[in-house]
Amino acid sequence: MSAPAYARTYNQDHIARKYTAGKRRISIYWTWSYPWEAQRDPAAMENRFSTMTEVRNVLWPAYETPEWSAAQFLQGIAGTLELFHRSTLSFQKIAGETTGHPVAVFQRIDQAGYKQPIDERILADTDTLMVFGLDHILSEQEAAAEEIAALRDWLKRPGACLLLAPHHDVGFTDDMKQRQMEYLHHGDRLVPRQQRFGQYTRSLMEGLGVPVHNTYGLRPAVVKGTTEIAPLTPFHDLDSLGILRNVPTLNFHPHLPHYELTGGASSVQVLARQPIDLERPHPFTQAGEREFNCLLWVPPNERMAGDIVLVDSTNFTTLFGGTTSLETFWRNLAAMR
């Protein structure tokens, strides 16, 4: 845990960023209720984040130095939530260097209990809004009609980009054998046999008419004989945004969502698919699938001048490592037209 280069502030009002032509103002929006997630019963086996103690046990000895001790770091579920916050700092640094603007970070309900819906206070000085859908479905986070209306108006602004990142939906069935198969497929001891995310982002997609559903939690294939994630199957001819330029791979994560296209999906462009680890059985691959949709784009249309991009939030974190390719992806998104 290296010392930050600047003094850190906490629990203050956001200071609006001034518009600069060609320089995007990026904001992250965590969809969770921090208090609800942090205060889940650690005895519950499903649909909760790990405690920091569980993280330390599974990843031992990675967090056994003094800076991660109870004297300096939260040890319950709250500690794991803070790991998510810390894991985006590299992205925030690179995006800030690229755009000249700091990346603003908001939470739907924060540690202090303040609720911040998506409204003009967030949207007025944001050009790219990244909605990280890590709220458990049980927490019942839903986008209000006012939020959807505010986003519809904001997306009429040329150049606006809404990045939606609903996370995985592991074990959504009552079939215990399937849940066990999914668990053995992803192989992450910190993810239980049922961990369902993304109600808030799902409600946004429904309200905005984005015909996509986050399904499963799939383990990407790796390059044979290595631990490196297998290259994407890109569709560069569709990528007029240029976000896959010089990006052969995204981030390895053991349980990535398949962004399933639903009714009326002709409005959505699939920009990339990810090969799946076929050595670990899963209902999705048993049905004949070999890749999953990992990067989607809804281009401007008669109703909106802005863009909607769908990609998982773990592609902006460093909890599972990072690569030069991933950093290029960050820069491409920060500098997109």
QUITA-V209329 format. One record per pair of residues at least 4 apart in sequence whose C-alpha atoms are under 6 Angstrom apart, sorted by the first residue. I is the first residue (numbers start at 1). J is the second residue. D is the distance in Angstrom with one decimal. If there is no record, write none. Layout:
((I:J:D) (I:J:D))
This chain:
((16:125:6.0) (17:125:5.8) (23:99:4.9) (24:99:5.7) (24:127:5.5) (25:101:6.0) (25:126:5.0) (25:127:5.1) (26:103:5.2) (26:126:5.8) (26:128:4.7) (26:129:6.0) (27:103:5.5) (27:104:4.6) (27:105:5.8) (27:129:5.0) (28:105:4.8) (28:130:4.8) (29:106:4.8) (29:107:5.6) (29:130:6.0) (29:131:4.8) (29:132:6.0) (30:107:4.7) (30:132:5.0) (31:108:5.2) (31:133:5.4) (31:135:5.7) (32:108:5.8) (32:135:4.3) (33:108:5.9) (33:109:4.5) (34:38:5.9) (34:109:5.8) (34:110:5.3) (34:111:5.7) (35:39:5.9) (38:77:5.0) (38:78:4.8) (46:192:5.5) (46:194:5.4) (47:195:4.4) (50:77:5.7) (51:76:4.5) (51:77:4.0) (52:75:4.7) (52:76:5.2) (52:79:5.4) (52:80:5.4) (53:75:5.8) (55:59:5.9) (56:60:5.3) (56:63:5.6) (63:68:5.9) (67:72:5.7) (68:73:5.3) (69:73:5.7) (74:79:4.4) (75:79:5.3) (83:87:5.9) (87:317:4.7) (87:318:5.0) (87:319:5.7) (88:316:6.0) (88:317:4.7) (91:95:5.9) (91:316:6.0) (92:96:5.8) (92:103:5.7) (95:334:5.7) (96:100:5.3) (96:101:5.1) (96:102:5.0) (108:115:5.5) (108:116:5.0) (108:117:5.9) (109:113:5.8) (109:114:5.4) (109:115:4.3) (110:114:5.6) (118:147:5.5) (119:147:6.0) (119:150:5.9) (120:124:5.3) (127:160:5.0) (128:161:4.6) (128:162:5.8) (129:162:5.0) (129:163:6.0) (130:163:4.6) (131:164:5.1) (131:165:5.9) (132:165:5.0) (132:313:5.6) (133:165:5.5) (133:166:4.3) (133:167:5.7) (133:198:4.9) (133:201:5.7) (134:197:5.7) (134:198:6.0) (135:197:5.5) (135:198:5.6) (136:196:5.7) (136:197:4.4) (137:196:5.8) (137:197:5.4) (137:199:5.1) (141:200:5.1) (142:200:4.7) (142:203:5.9) (143:200:5.8) (143:203:5.8) (143:204:6.0) (151:155:6.0) (155:160:5.8) (155:304:5.4) (155:306:4.9) (156:304:4.6) (156:305:4.8) (157:305:5.8) (158:305:4.8) (158:306:5.3) (159:306:5.2) (160:306:4.5) (161:306:5.6) (161:307:4.7) (161:308:5.7) (162:308:4.8) (163:308:5.7) (163:309:4.7) (163:310:5.7) (164:310:4.9) (165:310:5.7) (165:311:5.3) (165:312:4.7) (165:313:5.3) (166:198:5.0) (166:201:5.7) (167:197:5.7) (168:197:5.9) (168:216:5.8) (168:217:4.9) (168:256:5.8) (168:257:4.5) (169:196:4.3) (169:197:5.6) (169:215:5.5) (169:216:4.8) (170:194:5.3) (170:195:5.1) (170:196:5.7) (170:216:5.1) (170:217:5.4) (171:179:4.8) (171:193:5.8) (171:194:4.3) (179:193:5.5) (182:282:5.9) (183:187:6.0) (183:193:5.5) (185:280:5.0) (186:219:5.2) (186:254:5.1) (186:255:5.5) (198:202:6.0) (204:208:6.0) (205:209:5.8) (205:210:4.7) (211:261:5.9) (211:262:5.1) (211:265:5.6) (212:260:5.5) (212:261:4.7) (212:262:5.6) (213:259:5.7) (213:260:5.1) (214:257:5.6) (214:258:5.8) (214:259:4.9) (215:257:5.5) (215:258:5.2) (216:257:5.5) (217:255:4.0) (217:256:4.7) (217:257:4.8) (218:255:4.5) (218:256:4.9) (219:254:4.5) (219:255:5.1) (219:276:5.9) (219:277:5.7) (220:275:5.9) (220:276:4.4) (220:277:5.2) (221:230:5.4) (221:275:5.6) (221:276:4.6) (221:277:3.9) (222:227:5.9) (222:228:5.3) (222:229:4.2) (222:230:4.4) (223:228:5.7) (223:230:5.0) (229:252:5.6) (231:248:5.5) (231:249:4.9) (232:248:6.0) (232:249:5.4) (232:273:6.0) (232:274:5.1) (233:272:5.5) (233:273:5.1) (234:271:5.9) (234:272:4.3) (235:271:5.1) (235:272:5.9) (243:332:5.0) (243:333:5.7) (247:325:5.0) (250:326:5.5) (251:315:5.3) (258:292:5.1) (258:293:5.3) (259:293:5.2) (261:265:5.6) (268:297:5.8) (268:298:4.8) (269:296:5.6) (269:297:5.1) (270:296:4.6) (271:295:5.4) (271:296:5.4) (272:294:6.0) (272:295:5.1) (273:291:5.9) (273:292:5.3) (273:293:4.5) (273:294:5.3) (274:291:5.1) (274:292:5.4) (275:290:6.0) (275:291:4.2) (276:290:5.8) (276:291:5.3) (284:289:6.0) (285:289:4.6) (285:290:5.9) (294:311:5.9) (295:310:5.7) (295:311:5.0) (296:309:5.7) (296:310:5.0) (297:308:5.8) (297:309:4.5) (298:308:5.0) (299:307:5.2) (300:304:5.4) (300:305:4.9) (300:306:5.4) (300:307:5.5) (318:322:5.7) (332:336:5.8))
